[in-house]
Amino acid sequence: MLLSLLTTLPSLLSTSVPSYPKLALNIANIATTLAARAHIANFWAGKTKVPFVGAYNEGIRWTGTVQQLLGWLALSWAGTSVLGAGWLLAGR
């Protein structure tokens, strides 16, 4: 998520129209976010909740929330990529 935030700064600080490097950053963010989501899912795959181990069970529960958030983040990057690509194609 930190990488996502840091790569957003060039887009926010630049007043120019979308460019190919910005589109490449968007695509890199999509790939990184989906890779993080898959890594988290693989880590907890097959693990079940254990009675009387509250912190462990909370970790499993919150992992599902983090996976959802990463999915939404990847979707938002995909949306901005589509808009940026459309802007670049329209400018040609």
Secondary structure, DSSP 8 states (H G I E B T S, - for coil): -HHHHHHHHHHHH--S---HHHHHHHHHHHHHHHHHHHHHHHHHTT----TT-HHHHHHHHHHHHHHHHHHHHHHHHHHHHHHHHHHHHHT-
